[in-house]
Amino acid sequence: MLARVLSSSLIGIDPYLVEVEVNVEGHAFRYSTVGLPELAVRESKDRVISAIKNSGFRFPPKAYTINLAPADIKKEGSAFDLPIAIGILAALGLVMHADLEEYVLMGELSLDGTLRGVKGALPSAVGVHEHELKGLILPAQNAREAAVTGNIDVIPVNTLLEAIRFLNGEKIIEPIEVNAEHLFSEAQNYAVDLADVRGQAHVKRALEVAAAGGHNVLMIGPPGSGKTMLAKRFPTILPQMTLDEALETTKIHSIAGMVKTEGLVATRPFRSPHHTISDAALVGGGRIPRPGEVSLAHHGVLFLDELPEFQKNVLEVLRQPLENTEVTISRASMSLTYPANFILLSAMNPCPCGYSSDPRHECTCSSVGIQKYMAKISGPLLDRIDLHIEVPAIPFEELSSKQDGESSLHVRQRVQSARNLQINRFIDDPQIHSNADMPPKMIRSICKINAKSASLLKSAITNLGLSARAYDRILKVSRTIADLSQSSEIESQHISEAIQYRTLDRQLWMA
């Protein structure tokens, strides 16, 4: 007999349906899986047979042929265990659901028939809705994640037997329902606050500007000046995620198997990889390309601490995602594109020992050593960082102050007001979300400056030897500072403040 069951798989973050066709015939045992199955799929044979037997069913000695269509796309992962098992039982006449082909099935089987969670539940649920199918049957661990779409019936099951009884009409399982908007609003909270940081008013202001315009940041200062502490609190002043942003971010985390039980990534991601990370782990890679840290930080923050300690080739691969807000990974078998719209927040010491800018400690580094240290960061990468901020050592008076600083909530309100201006400004261009995303042509039309501001900017460009890209960066940052002031025009004080955020161009750290 022949049976047909639907399952789902992914190409990047895009789902596609997989038809699991099972043919059972003859009286001599044979089991074969075709349709470009990878190792985990081929190994499903032993899991499926054991799960069927341990669920109380006979597994007669017949010829079993499992075809995974379309046959020209490689199938990977263990999520095909459940549809294969159901397909075999349907071909044996043990599953008789009239609407079997209206459901998509996913799940990894244990040898005793219990189901384990799988990756990619949310994108698969989106695919089920796009194909106008009835619902998705999957492990209970993944049910809330899949249900946040709210468009299909999500049937949570714990065992193979439970799935069989549901399909045969012997057990009623109510579809799980999740109010995505309620879940989204409930989950938007942070354990840290900007008010925890003492002093560093100048740095906080710069981070506020960066958050308002989506600008990349490099903080330079001695050890113990609070760079990491400030970085961890940076996401708390970013505009709150929209539901669409949360769903898109959750898709990526789902592919990586990183979605928690609540089922939705509702706060902006903060990714902080160690400096020993490889280029493939940073931007994504593998035989079948998987999302890297730049994609996991989508709609959030990628924090690179001790920036010069990263391998040079690792830093250079950041240039494409920083410029294009996406990363394309090409392999012999396929080429995949993952979104990577993040804010790069980086930190570094001013020299190898870290104390060249700290009056309380003596620097032991030579000028040649400092230059070699800084040379690890290329000019093209540095040009893509809008704000260079000096983070000085904190005086004892500020460190011991009992006065609370401004809370993240208050800063975030100003940031949100500035972002609202940008949303209205770019409403006709869905590819641009903030001032930092503006292409050069748009900068000329939106970031117009008066004669006084132009003269100030010309002087800075001439004296500092800035590149054309740095010129554009200053205009973008100036536009953001004006937005924070609710000013329709870019004034000279906005230009002046933006120029102050080019520390490395001015090489003040060398003093």
C-alpha positions in Angstrom: 0.0 0.0 0.0 1.0 3.6 -0.6 0.6 6.5 1.9 1.4 10.1 1.7 2.2 12.4 4.7 3.3 16.1 4.7 6.3 17.4 6.6 8.4 20.6 6.4 12.0 21.6 6.1 13.9 24.9 5.6 16.1 26.5 3.1 17.7 29.3 5.1 14.7 30.8 6.9 12.3 29.9 4.2 10.1 26.9 4.7 9.1 24.4 2.1 6.8 21.3 2.2 8.2 17.8 2.0 6.0 15.0 0.8 6.8 11.8 2.7 5.7 8.9 0.5 5.7 5.4 2.0 5.2 2.3 -0.1 4.9 -1.1 1.7 4.8 -4.4 -0.3 6.1 -8.0 -0.3 7.0 -10.3 2.5 10.8 -9.9 2.8 12.2 -7.1 5.0 13.8 -4.2 3.2 14.0 -0.6 4.3 15.3 2.2 2.1 15.0 6.0 2.2 15.4 8.0 -1.0 15.2 11.7 -1.8 18.7 13.0 -0.9 18.5 12.1 2.8 21.4 13.2 5.0 22.9 11.0 7.7 20.4 12.0 10.5 17.5 11.2 8.1 19.0 7.8 7.1 19.5 7.0 10.8 15.7 7.5 11.4 15.2 3.9 10.3 16.3 2.5 13.7 14.4 5.2 15.7 11.2 4.7 13.7 11.2 0.9 13.9 11.9 0.9 17.7 9.3 3.6 18.4 6.6 1.8 16.4 7.3 -1.5 18.2 7.5 0.2 21.7 4.2 2.0 21.0 2.4 -1.4 20.9 2.3 -2.0 17.1 3.6 -4.8 15.0 6.3 -4.1 12.4 5.8 -6.8 9.8 8.7 -8.0 7.6 7.9 -6.2 4.3 9.7 -4.0 1.8 9.5 -0.3 3.0 10.4 2.4 0.6 10.3 6.0 1.9 10.6 8.9 -0.6 11.2 12.4 0.5 10.0 14.8 -2.2 11.2 17.0 -3.8 14.1 14.7 -4.5 16.5 17.4 -5.7 16.9 19.1 -2.3 18.9 17.5 0.5 16.9 16.7 3.6 18.6 17.0 7.0 17.7 16.7 10.6 15.6 14.4 12.7 12.2 16.1 12.3 11.2 13.6 9.6 10.9 10.8 12.2 7.3 11.4 13.1 5.9 11.8 9.5 7.9 8.7 8.4 6.4 6.6 11.3 2.9 7.9 10.6 3.4 7.2 6.9 4.4 3.6 7.6 1.5 3.0 9.9 -0.9 4.6 7.4 0.5 2.4 4.6 -0.1 -0.6 6.9 -3.7 0.5 7.5 -3.2 1.5 11.1 -3.7 5.3 10.7 -6.9 6.2 8.9 -7.4 9.9 9.2 -9.4 11.3 6.3 -7.6 14.7 6.5 -4.1 13.3 7.0 -2.8 15.4 4.1 -4.2 18.6 5.7 -1.7 18.4 8.5 2.1 18.9 8.5 4.0 16.6 10.9 7.3 17.2 12.6 9.2 15.5 15.4 12.1 13.5 16.5 11.3 10.1 18.0 12.9 8.4 20.9 13.3 4.7 20.9 10.3 4.4 23.3 8.0 6.5 21.1 8.2 9.8 23.0 8.8 12.9 21.0 11.7 15.3 21.3 11.7 19.0 20.2 13.0 20.0 16.8 14.4 23.2 15.2 12.5 25.5 12.9 8.9 25.2 14.3 8.0 28.8 13.8 9.1 29.1 10.1 7.4 25.8 9.4 4.2 27.1 10.9 4.4 30.1 8.6 4.8 27.7 5.7 1.7 25.7 6.7 -0.3 28.9 6.7 1.0 30.0 3.3 0.0 26.7 1.8 -3.5 27.0 3.4 -3.3 23.8 5.2 -5.3 23.0 8.4 -2.6 22.6 11.0 0.8 21.4 12.4 1.3 18.3 14.6 4.6 18.6 16.5 6.2 17.9 19.9 4.7 19.7 22.8 8.1 21.5 23.5 7.7 23.4 20.2 4.0 24.1 20.4 4.0 27.6 21.9 6.7 28.7 19.4 4.6 27.5 16.4 1.4 28.9 17.8 2.6 32.5 17.9 1.6 32.9 14.3 -2.1 32.4 15.3 -3.2 31.3 11.9 -3.2 27.5 12.1 -4.2 24.7 14.4 -1.1 23.7 16.4 -1.5 20.2 17.8 0.9 19.4 20.6 1.8 15.7 21.1 4.1 14.0 23.5 4.3 10.5 22.0 3.9 8.7 18.7 0.9 6.8 20.2 -0.7 10.1 21.1 -0.3 11.4 17.5 -1.8 8.1 16.2 -4.8 8.3 18.5 -5.5 11.9 17.5 -5.3 11.1 13.8 -7.6 8.1 14.3 -10.1 10.2 16.1 -9.6 8.3 19.4 -8.4 11.3 21.3 -9.3 14.9 21.1 -6.4 17.3 21.4 -7.3 21.0 21.5 -5.1 23.2 19.4 -2.8 25.3 21.5 -3.5 29.0 21.5 -1.0 31.8 22.2 -1.9 35.5 22.3 1.3 36.7 20.6 0.6 40.4 21.3 0.0 39.7 25.0 3.1 37.4 25.2 5.1 40.1 23.4 4.1 42.8 25.8 4.6 40.6 28.9 8.1 39.5 27.8 9.6 42.9 27.1 11.7 43.5 30.2 15.4 43.7 31.1 17.2 42.6 34.2 19.7 45.5 34.0 19.3 49.3 33.7 21.4 52.2 32.6 20.9 53.8 36.0 23.2 51.2 37.4 26.2 52.9 35.7 27.9 55.7 37.7 29.2 58.7 35.8 30.2 58.5 32.1 27.6 61.0 31.1 29.4 61.7 27.8 29.4 58.0 26.9 25.7 57.6 27.8 24.8 60.5 25.6 26.8 58.9 22.7 25.0 55.6 23.3 21.7 57.4 23.2 22.6 58.9 19.9 23.6 55.5 18.6 20.3 53.9 19.8 18.2 56.7 18.2 19.8 56.3 14.8 20.9 52.7 14.7 24.6 53.7 14.5 27.6 51.4 15.1 29.8 52.3 18.1 33.4 51.7 19.2 34.2 52.5 22.8 37.9 53.1 23.7 39.0 53.2 27.3 41.2 51.5 30.0 40.2 48.4 31.8 37.6 48.9 34.5 36.2 52.1 33.0 32.8 50.4 32.5 32.8 49.6 28.8 31.3 46.1 29.2 28.8 47.3 31.8 27.6 50.0 29.4 27.4 47.6 26.5 25.2 45.1 28.4 22.7 48.0 29.1 22.7 49.3 25.6 19.8 47.1 24.4 17.7 48.5 27.3 17.6 52.0 25.6 16.9 50.7 22.1 13.3 51.2 20.8 11.0 48.3 21.8 10.7 45.6 19.2 7.6 45.5 17.1 5.7 42.2 16.8 6.9 41.7 13.2 10.6 42.2 14.3 10.1 39.7 17.1 8.6 37.1 14.8 11.5 37.6 12.3 14.1 37.3 15.0 12.4 34.3 16.5 12.5 32.6 13.1 16.3 32.8 13.0 16.7 31.7 16.6 14.3 28.8 15.9 16.5 27.6 13.1 19.4 27.6 15.5 17.4 25.7 18.2 17.6 28.6 20.6 14.0 29.5 21.2 13.0 29.2 24.9 9.7 27.8 26.3 7.9 31.1 26.0 8.1 30.7 22.2 8.9 34.3 21.2 12.1 36.4 21.3 10.5 39.7 22.5 13.6 41.6 23.6 16.3 42.7 21.4 19.1 40.1 21.1 22.5 40.8 22.7 25.2 38.6 21.3 28.7 38.8 22.7 31.0 36.1 21.1 34.5 35.5 22.5 37.4 36.9 20.5 38.5 33.3 19.6 35.4 32.9 17.3 36.0 31.8 13.7 34.7 33.7 10.7 32.2 30.9 9.9 30.8 31.1 13.4 30.5 34.9 13.2 28.7 35.3 9.9 27.4 31.7 9.5 28.6 28.7 7.7 28.8 24.9 7.6 28.3 22.3 4.9 24.6 23.3 5.0 25.0 27.0 6.0 23.6 27.9 9.4 23.0 31.4 10.8 26.0 32.9 12.6 26.3 35.5 15.4 25.5 38.4 13.0 22.1 36.9 12.1 21.4 35.8 15.7 21.9 39.5 16.6 19.3 40.6 14.0 17.2 43.5 15.2 19.6 43.7 18.2 23.2 44.2 19.2 26.4 42.4 18.4 29.0 43.2 21.0 32.6 42.6 20.3 34.7 43.1 23.4 38.5 43.5 23.1 38.1 44.2 19.3 41.8 44.1 18.3 42.0 40.6 19.9 39.8 39.2 17.2 41.5 37.6 14.2 41.9 40.0 11.3 40.0 37.8 8.8 37.1 37.6 11.3 36.8 41.3 11.5 37.0 41.8 7.8 34.0 39.4 7.1 31.9 41.9 9.1 32.1 44.5 6.3 29.4 42.9 4.0 26.7 42.5 6.7 27.4 45.9 8.1 26.9 47.5 4.7 24.1 45.3 3.3 22.2 44.3 6.5 22.3 40.7 5.3 24.9 38.0 4.8 25.1 35.6 1.9 26.9 32.2 2.5 27.8 30.2 -0.6 28.7 26.6 -0.6 29.0 24.0 -3.3 25.5 22.7 -2.6 23.7 26.0 -2.2 23.8 29.7 -1.5 21.8 31.1 1.4 21.1 34.6 2.5 20.3 35.4 6.2 19.2 38.8 7.5 21.8 40.6 9.6 20.4 44.0 10.5 22.2 44.7 13.8 24.0 47.5 15.7 27.7 46.7 16.1 28.9 47.7 19.5 32.6 47.2 20.1 35.1 48.0 22.8 38.8 48.1 23.1 41.7 49.3 25.2 43.7 52.3 23.9 46.9 50.2 23.9 48.0 46.6 24.6 48.5 47.2 28.3 45.3 49.3 28.4 46.6 52.3 30.4 47.8 54.8 27.9 44.8 57.1 28.6 44.6 56.4 32.3 46.5 59.0 34.4 46.4 56.7 37.4 48.5 54.0 35.8 51.8 54.1 33.9 51.6 52.8 30.3 54.3 50.2 29.5 53.7 50.2 25.7 55.9 51.6 23.0 54.5 53.8 20.3 55.3 51.1 17.8 53.4 48.6 19.9 50.4 50.8 20.0 50.4 51.3 16.3 50.7 47.6 15.7 47.8 47.1 18.1 45.6 49.6 16.3 46.6 48.3 12.9 44.6 45.2 13.6 41.5 47.2 12.8 41.4 48.1 9.1 40.4 51.5 7.8 37.4 50.2 5.8 36.0 48.5 9.0 36.6 51.6 11.0 34.8 53.8 8.5 31.7 51.6 9.0 31.6 52.5 12.6 29.8 55.8 13.1 30.7 56.7 16.7 34.1 56.5 18.3 33.8 57.2 22.0 36.4 57.7 24.6 35.5 56.0 27.9 37.8 57.5 30.6 38.5 56.0 34.0 35.8 56.8 36.5 36.8 59.2 39.3 36.2 58.0 42.8 33.8 60.8 43.5 31.5 59.6 40.7 32.0 56.0 41.5 31.0 56.5 45.2 28.1 58.8 44.4 24.7 57.7 45.8 22.8 59.7 43.2 21.0 57.4 40.7 21.6 58.0 37.1 18.8 58.4 34.4 16.9 55.2 33.9 16.8 53.2 30.7 13.1 53.9 30.4 13.5 57.7 30.3 16.3 57.4 27.7 14.3 54.9 25.7 11.4 57.3 25.5 13.6 60.0 23.8 15.1 57.3 21.6 11.6 56.1 20.5 10.5 59.7 19.7 13.5 60.1 17.5 12.9 56.8 15.8 9.2 57.7 15.2 10.5 60.7 13.2 12.6 58.4 11.1 9.8 55.9 10.6 7.7 58.7 9.1 10.7 60.0 7.1 11.3 56.6 5.5 7.7 55.4 5.3 7.9 55.0 1.5 11.1 52.9 1.7 10.6 49.6 3.7 14.3 48.7 3.4 15.3 51.7 5.5 14.5 51.6 9.2 16.8 54.3 10.7 19.2 57.1 9.8 22.1 54.7 9.8 20.5 52.8 6.8 20.4 55.8 4.5 22.3 55.3 1.2 24.6 58.1 0.0 22.0 59.5 -2.5 19.4 59.9 0.2 21.9 61.5 2.6 22.4 64.4 0.1 18.6 65.1 0.1 17.7 64.5 3.8 20.8 65.7 5.6 21.0 69.2 4.1 23.1 71.7 6.1 23.3 75.5 6.1 26.4 77.5 5.2 27.7 77.8 8.8 27.4 74.0 9.3 29.0 73.3 5.9 32.0 75.5 6.8 32.5 73.7 10.1 32.3 70.3 8.4 34.7 71.4 5.7 37.2 72.4 8.3 36.9 69.1 10.1 37.2 67.0 6.9 40.3 69.0 5.9 42.1 69.0 9.2 41.3 65.4 10.1 41.8 63.9 6.6 38.4 62.0 6.8 37.3 59.7 4.0 34.1 60.2 2.0 32.4 57.4 4.0 33.3 59.2 7.3 31.8 62.4 5.8 28.6 60.5 5.2 28.7 59.1 8.7 29.0 62.5 10.3 26.0 63.7 8.3 23.9 60.7 9.4 24.9 61.1 13.1 24.1 64.9 12.8 20.6 64.0 11.5 20.1 61.7 14.5 21.2 64.3 17.0 18.8 66.8 15.4 16.0 64.2 15.6 16.7 63.8 19.4 16.3 67.5 19.7 13.1 67.3 17.6 14.7 69.7 15.2 13.8 69.6 11.5 17.1 71.3 10.5 20.6 70.2 11.1 22.3 73.0 13.1 26.0 73.7 13.6 25.8 72.3 17.2 24.6 69.0 15.8 27.5 68.9 13.4 29.9 69.8 16.1 28.7 67.0 18.4 28.8 64.5 15.6 32.5 65.4 14.8 33.3 64.8 18.5 32.3 61.1 18.0 35.2 60.5 15.5 37.9 59.9 18.2 40.1 57.6 16.1 40.0 60.0 13.2 41.4 62.7 15.6 43.7 60.1 17.2 43.2 61.6 20.7 44.0 58.2 22.1 47.7 58.7 21.0 48.1 61.7 23.3 
